[in-house]
């Protein structure tokens, strides 16, 4: 037996014997884990059995189980425990069935991020005192993991994985399934999204369909709910499966904890069924009281603790979104914003892995809705965008959010809020267009369609994002946050025009050249325009060699590379290959000539932009005019 094995055997023997003695004296019957399942990158779960029962084991005022995890190489995590029970999942006559099995118990979940010895110490606290187990020694086997998504340590406006890989969100909303097959239906969606190169989705904790929230009234048609503060172990297990399936599909979930329509709101309100409603025996006579009543506040903190304990170890959890479209609730705006801010801070303290935190507005950022995102409680901003021309509204939203200096995503997008206009675009051109405009305008994402069940799947349009996924994997967008002038349009004397969007950095830039007739309505009526003979002329530092890569906006493939030299005046001309609708260009200054923050193009100076930039068709030099874009 080698030295490592001897040390491990001795540590295990010591920990188990000590744990047995202390546990029996303290009320912790046992702490166990399937050692063979513990490996780097796989969620590990320890079982804790106590020697007494509690009326409501979900209530931390009755019983709290916590863990301290000592990791290889030093460092500890404080991890809350949660009450659970095994659930068997099956599909019977088209409906998902979730059956409880075995005995309920407490559990601790954690994600090993390094191979080697971990020491897990359990504490159990109730009104009679605190019990502490001896450390349980766990040897995590080697495995692969990219870790969690966090704000990039070198670029506060970008996201990256713990292994340093940049993360650009490409995906679509799949916020629940209304199909009786429940999570089996979600499996189908995630398979289609994986095939389209997507890495992002969103999930509401809602009572819609078979139920996707852990807490609701006992009258819910699923039969899985038990009222306030007593969580559905069946639905909690359904969400476990969703996170596991997301992980297997390369997706990361933005989990929405509350939605405005669960409360009083002008449209689609579920308040009449909400167990917090006093009419249903709850504590709140109104939505405003939901945010102020002491019992509502206590229960919200209890729910946050359970969510952090059960789901924070999943790498497929991208972010916590406290509330969807919070100003949609019929309650004072500052009250709702303050409540969401407090929930975010509370959850931050409970989450051992410090996932991203966000919330959302119904109103577009470009129309002034930014106040909540100014808070340090949130490290991810987002826009919801409906009803506008993407060529105008998306850059305006990007400009508004950019001022906050945080990562930003376009979390919901649609032609309208009812899904009617989408039916006029069977090819999904508006999603192709909006996603490219979003990425080129500074968002760290594409445009996330809201219509997953009535539009994307029936028309097989998840594929509209595949080209962008390929480009986002090929081009590192970190550091590219300076905008082009927001309202530039370029037109020749004959009326031919090309639109330009872009994001600039110290020595690189990403440009999107778009023909205006690629607008979804025009393209569906006349066909997507073919463009040849285009070129871009722009100023910058003199005598710099640039490498240009041109990406097909439909396939994501590199269609051409070329070298471009700026002249002694700093002017360079980029000849653009033939394209359909739009083309993406990456320009990279070649060493040793690195572009600084000064010079004609003013790259790297916030707000400066490329004020002298030109887009032209061969045979005609075009004039930059400061006009607002038209679709």
N, C-alpha and C positions, 0 to 999 in steps of 0.2 A: 504494500500500500504506500503510495507516495505521500510526501509531507502534507500537501494540500488536503488530501483525503483524510489523513489522520486528524488534522486540525478540525476539519468539518465534522467528523464523527464525534470528536470530543465535545465540540460546541453544541451539537445537536443533543447529545446525551445530557449535558449539563442543563441545557435550556428546558428540555422536556421534564426532567426530574424536578427542577425548580418550579416550573410552571404547574406541575401537578400539585405540589405542596401549597403554593400560594393561591392557586385557583380554588382549591377546596376550602381554604380558609376564608376566601373573599367573596364567594358566590359566583365565580366564573367556573363553570364546570369543565369546559374544554375550549381550546383554540386549535383549529386544524386547517390544513391546506393540502391540496394534491400537489406534492412536491414535483412530480414529473411534468406538471403543466406549467411550471414557472420558468419563463424564458423572456429574454429581452424582446420588447415590442408586443407582447401578448398581455392582455389584462389579466391580472391574477386576483383571486378571491379567497380570502380566509373566512372560515366559519367560526362563529363564536356562540357557544351555548351557555346560557345562564341557568342558575339553579332555582329561579323563581319567575313567576309570570306577572305581567302588568296588564292593567285594563286596556291601555292604549300604548303599545310599544312604539308608536310613531311620535309620541308626545315627549319632547326632551325635558318637560317639567316632571315627568314620571321616571324616565330612564334615559341616560346618555351613554352611548358606547363610542369610544374614540380609540385611535391608534397613533402611536409614534413609530415611524419607519426610519431606521438608520440605514443609509445606503452605502454601497462600496465606495471607498475613497473619501468618506466623510459627508456630512450634510444629513439633515433629517427633514421629514415631512410630517405634519400634523394632519391626520386623515379622519374625518367623521365616519361613523358607522351607520348602517341602515338596516331596517327590518325587512326580511324577505322570505320567500318560499319558492321552491322549485315549481315550474309551470311547464306542462306539456302542451306543445303547439301542434295543431292538426287542422286540416281542411276537410270539412264535412258538408257535402251538398252545396259547395260554393261559399260556405261561411267559415271564417276562421274560428276555431274553438280553442280556448285557453283554459286548461284544467289544472288546478292546484294539486301538487303532489308532495308527499313527505311532510316533515314537521317544519314550521316556521322557525326562524332563528335570526340572529344578527350576523352581518357580514361586513368585511372591510375589503375594498377594492383598491388596487394600486397598479401602476405600470412600471415594471422594471426597465430602466433605461441603460443599465450597465450590468454586465455579467459579474457574478460574485456573490458574496455573503450579504444578505439583508437581515436585519433584526427587527422583528415586529413585536411591539409591546402594547397590550390592550389595557384600557381602563374602562371600568363600568361605574357609573355614578347614579345613585338615586337618593331619595330623601334620608335614607339611613346611613349613607356614607359612600366611600369610594373603594373600589376593588382594583388591584393592579396585578396583571400576570407577569411572570418572568418573560424575558424576550424569547420569541420563537425564531430560531435561526433558519433562514431560507436561502438556498443556493440557486440563484437565477442562472440558467444556462444561456449560452451565447445565442443571439438572434439578431435580426435586422429591424431597425426602426429609424424613421426619419423624425420621430418626435411629434411635438405639438406645433401649431402655428402661433406665432407671436409677432409683435412689432419687431421689424428688423433692427438689430442692435446698432447698425451703422446708418440707417436711414429711417427716421421716425415717420415717414409717410408711406412706407412699404411694409409688406408682410413677408415673413420667411419661416421655414421650418427650423426646428432646433438643429438640424444638421447643416444649416446654411443655405439650403435650396430656396430660391425665391418662390413665393406663392402668389399667383394671380388667379382670382376666383373666376372660373368659367362654369356656368351651369344654368339652372332654372329652378323656380319654386316647384316643390312637390310638398305642399304644406300639410296635407292629410289625404287620406283616401276615403271616399264615400262608399266604396264598394264593400259588400259584406265579407269579402276575402281579406280585408284588413291589411296586415303586413305582407301577405302573399302578393297583394297588388303593388305594394311599395317595392317588393323584390323585382317585379317586372319593370317598373319605372327605372330603378337603379341600374338594371342591366342595360336598358336603352341609353341611359346617360353615360355609362361607362364606355359603351361603343362609340359615343359621340365625343369622347375625350374630356368629359366634364369632371370637375373636381369639387363642386360646390352645390349645395342645395339648402333648403330651408324647411323647417318643420314646426308647425304650431302645436302647442299643448292645448288642444281644443276638444270639446265634447262632440264635435261633428262625427257623423258616421258611426263606426264601432267604438269610438273613443280614443283620443290621443293625449288626454290629460290624465294625471294620476288621481285627481280629486274632482268629484261631481256628486250630484244627488242620486239617491237610491232609485229614483224613478227612471233613470236612463235605460233605454231599450236594451242595452247590452247585458244588463244584470250584473255588471262588474263593479259597481260603485256603492259606497257605504256612507256618504255624507262627508261633512267637513272634518278635516284633520285625520281621517282614516283612509289611507290611500289604497287604490286598487292595485293589488300585487299582480293581477293578470295584465293590466295595461302597462304597469311598470316593466313587466317582462317583455311585453310587445315592443316597448321602446328599446330595451336591451337588444332585441333582435334587429331592430332598425339600425342601431349604431353598429352592430356587428356586420350587417349587410353593407352598410355604407363603407366600412373599413375594407371589406373584401372587394368593393367596387371602385375604390379610389376616390370616394366622395367624403367631404367634410360638411357637417351639418351646423347651420345657424339655428339654434333652438330658441323658439319664441315662447316665453314663459307665461305671458298673459296677452290677450288680444282685446282691443277696444270693444269689439262687438259682444264680448261676454258681459259687458255692463250696459248701462243705458246709452244709446246712441241713436242718431236719426234713422239709420238703415241697418238691417240684418241683426238687430239686437237679440241676444239670448238671455237678457236679464230676467225675463219671466220664469226661466228654468234654472237660473243660477242659484245654487244652494246658499250663497252669501246673502241673497235677497231675504229680507225679513218676512216677506209673504210665504217663503218656503222654509221658515224656521231659522233663517240666518241672522246675523247681527246687524245688517245694514238696511236701513229703510230707503236708501238712495245710493246712486253710484258715488256721490260725494262722500257719503258716510262710509263706503267701502274703504276709502283712503284714510279715514280718520278714526274709526271705531277701534278701541283697544283690542278687542277680540279678533277683528280682521287683521290688524297689524301683527298680533301674535301668531296667527295662523300663517300669514305670509312668510314670517321668519322661519317657522317650522317647515314649510314647504321648501324654502331655499336650502335649508340644511339637508333635507332628504335628497334633493336634486344634486347637490354638490357631492354628497356621499355616494350616490348610486352611479352617476354618469361622468364625473369629472375625469376618471381614469381612461376614458375612451379617447384615443387620438383622433377619432372621427368626429369628435365634438370640436367644431371650429370656434364657436362663439356663443355666449349667452345674449339673447336679445330680450331685454326686460319686458317691453311691451310693444306690440305692433300698433303703429299709428295712434300714439297716445293722445293727441289732441282731438281724436274722434269721440272720446268719452264726454258725456254731458256732465261735466264737473269743471270747477275752476282750473284753468290751464296751469297756473303756478303750483296748485295743489298736486296735480297729476305729475308734473315734471319733478317736483320735490320728492314725491313718493317713489318714483322710478329711480331717481338718483340715490335715495337711501337704500332701495333694494339692491342696486348695483354694488354699492359699497359693502353691504352686508354679505352678498354673495362672493365678492372678492376676498373677504376674510376667510370664508369657508372653503374656497376652492384651492386645494393644494397645488394645482398645476397652473393656476392663474391664466385661465383661458381669456380670450378677447371678450370685451364687454361692449354692448351697443344697445341702442333703442331705435325707434323710428317714428317719423312724422308722416302724416297723410299729405301734407303740403310740401311741394318741391322746395329744396334748399334755395334755388334761384329766386324764389318768391319771399325769402327772408326767414325761413324757419331754421334757425341754427342754435338757439339759446341753449338747449339741453346739451348739445355736443361740445359746448365750450367747457363743460365740467370735466374735471380730472377723473371722474368716475368712469368715463368712457374712453376707450382707446381706439375704437373703430367707428367711423361715421358712415352714413348711408343715405341714399336718395331713393324715393319712390316717385316714379315719373309716368304720368298718363296724360293723354289728350294733346300733347304738344308735338310739333315737328322735331324729330330727333336732332336734326342739323342745327337747330337753334337752342332748344331747351336743355339738351344734355351738356353742351359746353358751358351754358350759364350755371347749371347746377355744379359742375366741376369747379368753376371759378369761385363760387360761393364757399364750397367745402374746402377748397385748397387753402383758404385763409386760416383755417384752423390748424394746419400743419400735422394732420393725422391721416392714416390710411383711409381710403374712401371706396365704397362699392355702390353699384347701382342695384339695390336689392329687390326692387319690383319695377317692371316696365310693361307697358301695354299701350296700344293705340287709344283705348278708352277704358273706362272702369267697369264696363258691362260685357266686354268681349264681343261686341257686335261688329266693330270695324275689322277685327282680326279675320272675320269670315270673308272679307273682301281681298285678303292677301293669302291665297292658298299656297304660295311658294315660300312664305316666311321672310320675304325681302326686308320687312321692317325690323326684324330681329337681327338679320345679317348687318343691316345698315347701322342700327342703333348700337350694337355691340362694338363695331369698329370705331364709331364716333366716340363712344365712351372711353375705350382704351386709348385712343389717340388724344383725347381731351384731358387725360390725367387720372381717370378712374383706375383703380387696381382690379378691375373686373370688366366683364362684358355686361350686357343688359339682360337682367334676369326676368324672363317671361313669367307672368302670373298665370297664364292659361294652360296649365299642364294637362288637365283632363279633357277639356273641350276643344283644344287646338293642337298642342304639341304632339300628343300621342296619336290622335286620330289621323293627323296629316303627316306623321313621321317627320317632325321638324326639329327634334333635338339635334339633328345633324347640321343645322345652321351654325352651330358653334364649334364644329370640329376644326375648321381652318384656324380660327382664333386660338384654340387650344394648342395647336402646333406652333403657331408664331410665338405665343406666350412662353412656350417651352424653349424656344430657340433664341429669344431676345431677352436679356436681363433689363428690366425696366426700372430697377432701383437707381435712384439718382436723377431720373428724368421727370422733373416736376414743374419746370418752368414752362409757361404756356406760350403759344403763338398768340398774336393779337386776336381777340375774341370775335371781332366782327369784320374780318377781311373776306372779301369776295373778289375774284379776278375774272375779268371779262374782256374779250377782244371786241374789235369794232363790229364784227359780224354777229355778235351776240352769243358766240360759243363761250362757255365758261366752265371752269373747274373749281371745285371747293378744296380748301386745304385745312387740315387739322393737324396738330402736332404737339409733342411734348419734348422739352429740351433738357439737356444736362451739361455738365462741364465739357465733355469731349464727345458726346453722342447726341443723337436725336432720332425720334421716331415720327414719321410723317404718314398721313393718310391723304392721298389725292383721290378725290371723288367727283364723278360726273353728276351734276344736279339731277339728271333724268334717271339716276339710279334710285331716286325716291320711290318708295314702294308702290304708290298708286300709279305713278307714271310708268314704272317698269312693268307692272302687271298689264297695263293697257297697251304699251308700245314695244315691250321687250327691253331687256337690260342693254344699255348703250355700250357700243364698242368704241374704244379710244385708242388712237395711234398718233405718234408724232408729238407726244407731250414732252415737255421738259420743265424743270424747276431751276430757277436762278435765284440765288440767295447770297447775301453778303456775310462775311466773317473775317477772321484773321487772315492776313495775306500769306501766300506760299505754304499752305497746309495741304497735305495729301489726305484724302478721305477715302474710305472703303464704303461702297454702297451695296446693299443687298435689297433686292426687290422680291416681295412675297406676293403670290397670288392670293387674293382675298377670298377665294372660293375653295381652295385646296390647302392653303397654308404652305405650299411648296415654294422654295426659292427658285424663281424663274430666271434670274440673271444676277451676276455680281459685276461690279465695275469699279475702277479707280477714278476719283475725281480730284483735280488739283485746283485750288483757288489761285487766282492770279495775284499780281503784286498789289492790286487794289482790294484784295480779299473777296472778289466775286468768283463764285463757282457756278457752273451750269451742270445740272444732273439730267441726262437724257433718260427718259422713262420708256421702258418697253411697252408694247401693246398690252392693253388690259381691258377687262370687262367690268364696267360699273365703278370699281375702285381698286387701288393698288396700295400696298403698304411698303414704305421705304425705311430702312435703317441706315443711318449714316454714322460712321465711326472714324474719328480722327486717328491717324496712324502715328505711332511713336517714331522718333522722339518728339514730334511736333504735337504737343497736347494743347488744346484750346483752353485759354484761361477765361477768367470772368470779365475780361475787358475786350474791347475791339468792336468792330462794326456790327456784329450780330448780337452783342451783349448777352451771350449765353451765360447762364449762371447768376444773373442779376434779376431778382424777383421783380416782375412787372415790366421788364424791359422788352422782352420778346424780339422777334425778328422783324423790326419795323420796315425793313426795305425788301421784304421777300416777294418774289414774283413766281407765278405759275403761268406757263404759256403753252400754246400749241405751236408746232413748228411753222415758221413762216410769219409769225406775228409776235412781236414783243408786247406783253400785256401790262396794263397799268393796275397797280394796287389801288383799290378804292375802299374807303371805310363805309361800307354799307352792311346792313344787317342781312344775314343769310336768308334766302328764300328756299323752300323745298323744291 
